[in-house]
Amino acid sequence: MSMRSWLKTFERTRLRPWARGLKRLMTGLHPTPPDPRLDQWAIRQVSIPDSGLPRLALLSILPPTPNGVASFAARFFADERWRLDAYAPLPLEPLESLFHTKGSPRQRFFPIQSWGQVLPPDSYRAVIVEAGNSPHHVPTLGAASQFQGGRVWLNLHEAQAIRFWNGWFDEDAQAVMAFYRQHYPGCPLSMNDLFGEPGPQTPRGIRPLALLCGAERILVHSDYCAQKVREDLGDLDLPIEVLFHPLPPPSGAHPEPEESPLRVGHFGGLSEGKSIATLLAAMDQLAASQDVRLILAGYGAGRYAKRHRLQAQRPWVEVHDAPPDDQLEALMASVHVAVQLRPTNHGESSGVVSQLLGMARPLVLSDIGSFPELGPVAAYVPSDVAPGALSQAILQARDLPKAPSASLRERQSPSAFRDRLMNLLQR
């Protein structure tokens, strides 16, 4: 184990538990009182006249929470054929903002703590619980576990939940280990699984997640994800519906980038789990023979670039830390090729990849997990691709034909996604 890995493990297994204990002690001494305005807001939402449509509940994180699942939930579930009640772990001001921009007789926004309090869960045609591999989802799954009832559909964005369970147990490594030994006897779990990148043999944590919220059905976005979920469920015989991640069209028109310099982009969070070092080495090779730009845009991009001194070593790197949605879309439109690599894949559906495909941007993707199911819409490379092969794939992707991408956009449009939901509601 390297010194850096040892220090990270020590910090997370020794220092953080001490800090959490101190925080709990201080919170107990000075508890934060609940905001009474949230109860009043929920009552006002209930008083909005009923539209007479079938009612659908959505328990999910929502913007401004910095998470792709939040954007997904806000973007794709509302439809004129049903009334959507969204329950989110947000304070009053963001709830008011969401209602003023998206609310209508067909869509209401409730604080998550009002779930099961103001309207009975079984009054909904279905209850969709959004789940991703992140501690962000702890409040929504906690609410779903306390008030069960109705047709609960667990919508999974990947077949791995280790980071969720880590958050559920407040990063208490011993508690997470004990929990996994209970649910997966004989399956080893390491500190790297908890605090690093979980490997292909890491228990997925989906079965206890389904039991936690009382799911009667699981929704996933790819056949690969469905396969991994089925393996983890074991003898828990739940139906799995394979939907897809919609490909949203751009919000406006964008000009095509100039012929030169060659603009390559990577979008989303930056980490070693995105093969950034390989991308940088490939761009070094391309920069030796032509003018290039590498655009890195997403949450944590600035911190990652500063830590690794990317711009000091490579003046052609542009870093955009957590850009707002309109700026992110403009940056996506400005590149000739986007490179989104994964050395491992747990069946995750990438909102960034879907957005890039919706904008008809050429792509280089890893040929693992769910990505190959998209078909011939990208240049695919092995998960352990070498920099030289990646640089060639970038040039190849720039000249890919547009027809497969256009066909996929039609099949996986937001309206087609909502049609699939409507079919499920009518069963």
C-alpha positions in Angstrom: 0.0 0.0 0.0 1.4 3.4 -0.9 1.8 6.1 1.7 -1.0 8.1 0.1 -3.4 5.2 0.3 -2.3 4.5 3.9 -3.0 8.1 4.9 -6.4 8.0 3.2 -7.4 4.8 4.9 -6.2 6.1 8.3 -8.1 9.4 7.8 -11.3 7.6 6.9 -11.2 4.7 9.4 -9.7 6.6 12.4 -10.0 10.3 12.1 -13.4 10.5 10.5 -15.1 8.3 13.2 -13.6 10.5 15.9 -14.9 13.6 14.1 -18.3 12.1 13.6 -18.6 11.2 17.2 -17.7 14.8 18.2 -20.2 16.2 15.7 -23.0 14.0 17.0 -22.1 15.1 20.6 -22.3 18.8 19.5 -25.5 18.2 17.6 -27.0 16.7 20.6 -26.1 19.7 22.7 -27.3 22.2 20.1 -29.9 20.3 17.9 -31.2 22.1 14.8 -34.9 22.6 15.1 -37.2 21.5 12.2 -38.3 24.3 10.0 -42.1 24.7 10.6 -42.4 26.4 7.2 -41.9 23.0 5.5 -45.0 21.6 7.1 -47.0 24.7 6.0 -45.6 24.4 2.5 -46.7 20.7 2.3 -50.2 21.6 3.4 -50.4 24.3 0.7 -49.2 21.8 -1.9 -51.9 19.3 -0.9 -54.5 22.1 -1.2 -53.8 22.5 -5.0 -56.9 21.2 -6.8 -56.7 17.6 -8.0 -56.3 17.4 -11.8 -58.2 14.0 -11.9 -55.2 12.3 -13.5 -53.5 9.1 -12.2 -51.1 10.1 -9.4 -47.4 9.1 -9.4 -45.1 9.7 -6.4 -41.4 10.3 -6.9 -39.0 10.1 -3.9 -35.7 11.5 -5.1 -33.0 14.1 -4.7 -33.6 17.1 -7.0 -31.6 20.1 -8.1 -29.8 22.0 -6.8 -28.3 18.8 -5.3 -25.1 18.3 -7.3 -25.8 14.8 -8.6 -26.8 13.4 -12.0 -29.7 11.5 -10.5 -31.2 14.8 -9.3 -31.1 16.2 -12.8 -32.6 13.0 -14.2 -35.5 13.1 -11.8 -36.2 16.8 -12.5 -36.1 16.3 -16.2 -37.8 13.1 -17.2 -40.7 12.1 -15.0 -43.2 14.9 -15.4 -45.9 14.3 -18.1 -49.4 15.6 -19.0 -50.8 12.0 -18.5 -50.3 11.8 -14.8 -50.0 14.0 -11.7 -46.5 13.9 -10.3 -45.8 14.5 -6.6 -42.1 14.9 -6.0 -40.7 14.4 -2.5 -37.2 15.7 -2.0 -34.7 16.3 0.8 -34.6 20.1 0.2 -35.1 23.2 2.4 -38.0 25.5 1.6 -36.3 27.9 -0.8 -35.3 25.3 -3.4 -38.7 23.7 -3.2 -40.4 27.1 -3.8 -38.0 27.7 -6.8 -38.8 24.3 -8.3 -42.6 24.9 -7.9 -42.4 28.3 -9.5 -40.4 27.0 -12.5 -42.0 23.6 -13.0 -45.1 23.3 -10.7 -48.6 23.1 -12.1 -51.8 21.3 -11.3 -50.0 18.2 -12.7 -46.8 18.6 -10.6 -46.3 19.3 -6.9 -43.1 19.5 -4.7 -43.0 18.2 -1.1 -40.3 18.1 1.5 -39.2 14.5 2.0 -40.2 14.5 5.7 -43.9 14.9 4.6 -43.8 11.5 2.9 -46.5 9.3 4.4 -47.7 12.3 6.6 -49.9 14.4 4.3 -51.0 11.8 1.8 -51.1 8.0 2.2 -48.5 6.1 0.0 -51.2 3.7 -1.3 -53.1 6.6 -2.8 -50.6 6.7 -5.7 -50.8 4.5 -8.8 -47.0 3.9 -8.2 -44.2 5.2 -6.0 -40.9 5.5 -7.7 -37.9 5.6 -5.4 -34.7 6.9 -7.1 -31.5 5.3 -6.0 -27.9 5.9 -7.0 -24.6 4.9 -5.5 -24.2 8.0 -3.4 -24.9 9.2 0.2 -27.2 11.9 -1.3 -29.9 9.2 -1.4 -29.9 8.4 2.3 -32.8 10.8 3.3 -35.1 9.6 0.5 -34.5 5.9 1.1 -34.9 6.5 4.8 -38.3 8.1 4.2 -39.3 5.2 1.9 -38.4 2.7 4.6 -40.5 4.4 7.3 -43.8 4.6 5.4 -44.2 1.7 3.0 -47.2 1.0 0.9 -48.5 1.1 -2.6 -46.6 -0.1 -5.6 -43.0 0.8 -4.9 -40.7 0.8 -7.9 -37.0 1.1 -7.2 -35.3 2.9 -10.0 -31.6 2.0 -10.0 -29.0 4.0 -11.9 -26.3 1.4 -11.4 -25.9 -2.1 -9.9 -23.7 -1.0 -7.0 -24.7 0.6 -3.8 -21.6 0.5 -1.6 -21.3 4.3 -1.4 -24.9 4.6 -0.5 -24.5 2.1 2.4 -21.4 3.9 3.5 -23.4 7.1 3.8 -26.3 5.2 5.5 -24.0 4.1 8.3 -22.3 7.6 8.4 -19.0 6.2 7.1 -18.7 3.9 10.0 -16.5 1.2 8.4 -17.1 -1.4 11.1 -20.9 -1.0 10.9 -20.8 -1.3 7.1 -18.5 -4.4 7.3 -20.9 -6.0 9.8 -23.9 -5.2 7.6 -22.3 -6.8 4.6 -21.3 -9.9 6.5 -24.9 -10.3 7.5 -26.3 -9.9 4.0 -23.4 -11.5 2.1 -21.8 -14.1 4.3 -18.5 -15.4 2.9 -18.1 -12.4 0.5 -15.0 -10.3 1.5 -15.2 -6.6 1.7 -12.0 -4.4 1.8 -11.3 -0.8 2.8 -10.7 0.0 -0.8 -14.3 -1.2 -1.6 -15.6 1.2 1.0 -13.5 4.2 0.3 -12.0 3.6 -3.2 -13.2 2.0 -6.3 -15.2 -1.2 -5.7 -14.1 -4.1 -7.8 -16.1 -6.5 -9.9 -16.4 -9.0 -7.0 -17.5 -6.4 -4.4 -21.0 -7.3 -3.1 -23.5 -4.9 -4.8 -25.8 -4.1 -1.9 -28.9 -4.1 -4.1 -30.8 -6.9 -2.3 -30.9 -5.1 1.0 -31.7 -1.8 -0.8 -34.8 -3.4 -2.3 -35.8 -4.9 1.1 -35.3 -1.5 2.7 -37.9 0.3 0.6 -40.3 -2.6 0.2 -39.9 -2.6 -3.6 -42.2 -4.7 -5.7 -40.5 -3.9 -9.0 -37.0 -2.7 -10.0 -36.4 -0.4 -13.0 -33.0 -0.3 -14.6 -31.6 1.3 -17.8 -29.6 -1.5 -19.5 -29.6 -5.3 -19.9 -26.1 -5.4 -18.3 -27.4 -3.6 -15.2 -30.4 -6.0 -15.1 -28.1 -9.0 -15.2 -26.0 -7.7 -12.3 -29.0 -6.8 -10.2 -30.6 -10.2 -10.8 -27.3 -11.9 -9.6 -27.4 -9.8 -6.4 -31.0 -10.4 -5.6 -30.5 -14.1 -5.3 -33.7 -15.8 -4.2 -35.5 -12.4 -3.9 -37.8 -12.8 -6.9 -38.6 -9.3 -8.0 -39.5 -8.3 -11.6 -36.9 -6.2 -13.3 -38.0 -3.8 -16.1 -35.3 -2.7 -18.5 -35.9 0.9 -19.6 -33.2 3.3 -20.8 -31.7 6.6 -20.0 -33.4 9.2 -22.3 -31.3 11.3 -24.7 -32.4 14.9 -24.1 -32.2 17.3 -27.0 -30.1 20.5 -26.5 -32.0 23.4 -25.0 -31.0 25.6 -28.0 -29.0 25.8 -31.2 -25.2 25.8 -30.9 -22.6 26.4 -33.7 -20.3 23.7 -34.7 -16.7 24.1 -33.5 -14.1 25.6 -35.9 -11.9 23.1 -37.7 -8.9 23.9 -35.6 -7.8 23.5 -32.9 -9.0 19.9 -32.2 -11.2 20.3 -29.2 -11.6 17.2 -27.0 -13.8 17.2 -23.9 -14.3 15.2 -20.7 -17.5 16.0 -18.8 -18.6 15.1 -15.3 -16.7 14.4 -12.0 -13.0 13.8 -12.3 -11.3 10.9 -10.5 -8.8 8.2 -11.2 -11.8 6.0 -11.9 -12.4 8.0 -15.2 -8.9 7.1 -16.7 -8.0 10.8 -16.8 -4.2 10.0 -16.8 -4.7 8.0 -20.0 -6.6 10.8 -21.6 -3.9 13.3 -20.8 -1.2 11.1 -22.2 -3.2 10.6 -25.4 -3.7 14.4 -25.7 0.1 14.8 -25.2 0.6 12.7 -28.3 -1.9 14.6 -30.3 -0.5 17.9 -29.2 2.9 16.9 -30.6 1.5 17.2 -34.2 -1.4 19.6 -34.0 -3.1 22.4 -32.1 -5.3 20.9 -29.4 -7.6 21.9 -26.5 -8.8 19.6 -23.7 -11.9 20.8 -21.9 -12.5 19.3 -18.4 -15.8 20.3 -17.0 -17.7 19.0 -14.0 -18.0 18.9 -10.2 -14.6 18.8 -8.6 -12.8 19.6 -11.9 -11.0 22.6 -10.4 -9.9 20.8 -7.3 -8.6 17.8 -9.3 -6.7 20.0 -11.8 -5.1 22.0 -9.0 -4.0 18.9 -7.1 -2.4 17.4 -10.2 -1.1 20.8 -11.6 -2.7 20.0 -14.9 -2.7 23.5 -16.4 0.9 24.2 -15.2 2.1 21.2 -17.2 -0.2 21.5 -20.2 -1.3 25.0 -21.2 -3.9 23.6 -23.7 -6.1 22.3 -20.8 -9.2 24.3 -20.0 -10.8 23.6 -16.6 -14.5 24.5 -15.8 -15.4 23.7 -12.2 -19.1 22.8 -11.7 -20.4 24.9 -14.6 -24.2 25.7 -14.6 -26.4 23.7 -17.0 -26.4 26.2 -19.8 -22.6 26.7 -19.7 -22.1 22.9 -19.6 -24.2 22.4 -22.6 -22.3 25.1 -24.5 -19.0 23.5 -23.6 -20.3 20.1 -24.8 -21.3 21.7 -28.1 -17.9 23.2 -28.5 -15.9 20.0 -28.7 -15.2 17.8 -31.7 -15.0 14.6 -29.6 -15.9 13.8 -26.0 -14.0 11.0 -24.2 -15.8 9.3 -21.3 -13.8 6.3 -20.1 -14.4 3.8 -17.3 -11.8 1.1 -16.2 -14.7 -0.7 -14.5 -18.5 -0.5 -15.0 -21.3 -1.5 -12.6 -24.1 -1.0 -15.2 -24.3 2.7 -14.5 -26.2 4.9 -16.9 -24.3 8.0 -17.6 -26.3 11.2 -17.8 -23.3 12.9 -19.4 -23.1 10.3 -22.2 -26.8 10.6 -22.8 -26.7 14.3 -23.0 -23.7 14.2 -25.4 -25.6 11.7 -27.6 -28.7 13.9 -27.5 -26.5 16.7 -28.8 -25.0 14.5 -31.5 -21.5 14.9 -30.2 -18.9 12.3 -31.4 -17.9 10.0 -28.5 -15.1 7.7 -27.4 -16.4 5.1 -24.8 -15.0 2.1 -22.9 -16.3 -1.1 -24.4 -17.5 -2.5 -21.0 -20.7 -2.6 -19.0 -23.8 -0.9 -20.4 -22.0 1.3 -23.0 -21.8 -1.3 -25.9 -25.6 -1.6 -25.8 -25.8 1.9 -27.3 -24.7 0.4 -30.6 -22.5 2.0 -33.3 -22.8 5.6 -32.0 -19.3 5.8 -30.6 -15.7 4.7 -31.0 -15.2 2.0 -28.4 -11.9 1.2 -26.7 -10.8 -1.4 -24.2 -11.0 -0.5 -20.5 -7.2 -0.6 -20.3 -6.6 1.3 -23.6 -3.1 2.6 -24.1 -2.6 6.4 -24.8 -1.6 5.8 -28.5 -4.7 3.7 -29.2 -6.9 6.3 -27.5 -5.4 9.1 -29.6 -6.3 7.2 -32.7 -9.8 6.5 -31.4 -10.3 10.2 -30.9 -9.5 10.9 -34.5 -11.7 8.0 -35.6 -14.6 9.2 -33.6 -14.5 12.7 -35.2 -15.5 11.0 -38.5 -18.2 8.6 -37.3 -21.4 8.6 -39.4 -24.4 10.5 -37.9 -27.2 8.0 -38.8 -26.8 5.6 -35.9 -26.8 8.4 -33.4 -30.0 9.9 -35.0 -31.8 6.6 -34.8 -30.9 6.1 -31.2 -32.1 9.6 -30.3 -35.5 8.7 -31.7 -35.7 5.4 -29.9 -34.5 6.8 -26.6 -36.2 10.2 -26.6 -37.6 11.6 -23.3 -41.2 11.1 -24.7 -40.4 7.4 -25.5 -39.2 7.0 -21.9 -42.4 8.4 -20.5 -44.4 6.2 -22.9 -42.7 3.2 -21.2 -43.6 4.5 -17.8 -47.2 4.9 -18.9 -47.3 1.3 -20.1 -46.1 0.2 -16.7 -48.7 2.3 -14.9 -51.5 0.7 -17.0 -50.5 -2.8 -16.1 
